[in-house]
Amino acid sequence: MKKKYFIIALLFALGVSTLASERDDLAFVDELYKQKKFDMAIVESKSFLDKYPTSKYSKSIQDRIAKVYFLQGDYSNAIKYFKILLINNDLKEKDKNSTIVDMGKVVKILPFSLESSLNFLRNIGVMK
C-alpha cells in the first residue's frame, strides 16, 4: 500500500515540476523578447516548442516567431511559421483571419505579380 502512495506522489511531483519548468522556460523566452534579443528568442522559442509540443502556449510562440521573422525581413521563414500556426492549431475564425492577413502582408512585400501572389497563397493552402 505504501508503494502505491509513493508512486502516486512521485507522479504528482513530476507533473508539478514539469509545469514549473514550462512556466520558467516561457518566462525566459518572454524576457528575451522584452530585451529585443530576437535571434536568441527565436532559438529559445523553437526549443520551447520542441520541449513542450502540446503546450497551451504553442500558438502564441508560433505567432511570435512568424512576426519576428517578418520584422527581420526573413519572409520565407515568416510564411513558414504563419503556415505552421494555421495548420497545427485549431484557431478561432478571428485568429485564423488575422494570421491570413499577416501572411498577406508578407506576400505583398515579395516581388510577385498579383497572379503570382494568388497562386502562391493557393499553393500554401490559404486560398482555394
N, C-alpha and C positions, 0 to 999 in steps of 0.2 A: 504494500500500500504506500509506504514511504517513497519507493522508487517511482511510482505513478505520479505523486505530487511533485517530486523532484523534476521529472521530465516536463510536466506542465509548466512549472515555474521557469525552467530553463528556456522552453519555447517562448514563453511570455517575455522573458528578459531579452531574448534575441530579437523579438519583434519590436520591442520598445527601443532597443539600441539602433536597429535599422532605421526606424522612424527618426530618431535623433540625428543619425548620420545624414539622412536625406535633407533634413532641415538645415544642418550645418553646411552641407555642400551647396544647397540653394542659397544660403546667406552669403557664402563665399563668392558664388557666381554673381549675385546681385551687387556685391561690393565692387567687383571688377568693373561692372557696367557703370556704376556710380563714379568710379575713379577714371572712367573713359579709357580703360585698358582693354580695348575692344579685341585685339588679336588674342590676348590671353583669355578673355571672356568667351570667345568662340571656342577655343580649345577646351576650356573647362565645361562649357555648355554641352559640347559633344560628348565629353567624358561623363557628364551627368546623365545624358540620355542613354548612354551605353550601360551605365551602372544601375539606373532606375528606369527601365524601358516602359514600365506601366505606371509611372508616377502621374499624379493628377496635375503636375506642373509641366508635363511634356509639351502641351500645346503652347504654353507661354514661352518656354525655352526655344522651341522651333520657330516661333514667330520672331523672337528677338534675334536669333541667328540670321534669319532671312533679311530682316530690316537692317541689321548691321552690315551684312554683305552688300545690300543695296546702297547704303550710305557710303561705303568704301569704294563703290564703283565695280564691285565684283558681281556683275549681273547674272552670270551663269550659275553661280552658287546661290544667289538670291532666289532665282527662279526655282532651283533645285529644292531649297528649303520651303519655299511657298508651296510647291507641289507636294512635298512630304507632309506639310501641315494639312493640306486639303485631303490627301489620300488616307493618311494614317489616323485621322481623328474624326469623331462624329461631331462636326461643328454645327452650331445653330445657324440658321439661314443668314442672320445678320453678320455673324463672324465669317461665314463662307463668302458672302458678298464682299466684305471688307478685304479679305485675302485676295479675291479675284481682282478687285480694284488695285490693290498693291502690285499684283503681277502685271496688270495693265500698265502701271507706271513704269515698270522695268521695260516692258516691250516697247512702250512709247519712246524711250530713250535710245533703244537699239536702232541701228540704221536699216530698218526694214521699210518696204513699201506697205501700204495698207493691206494689200492682198497677202503679202508675206507674213505680216503680223497676225492676220486672221488664221492663216494656215498654221502658224506656229502655235497659236492658242488651241487650235483643233488637235494638233499633234500631241500636245501635253495633256489633253483631256479636259481642258477648261471649257471649250465650246464644242458644239456639235456641228 
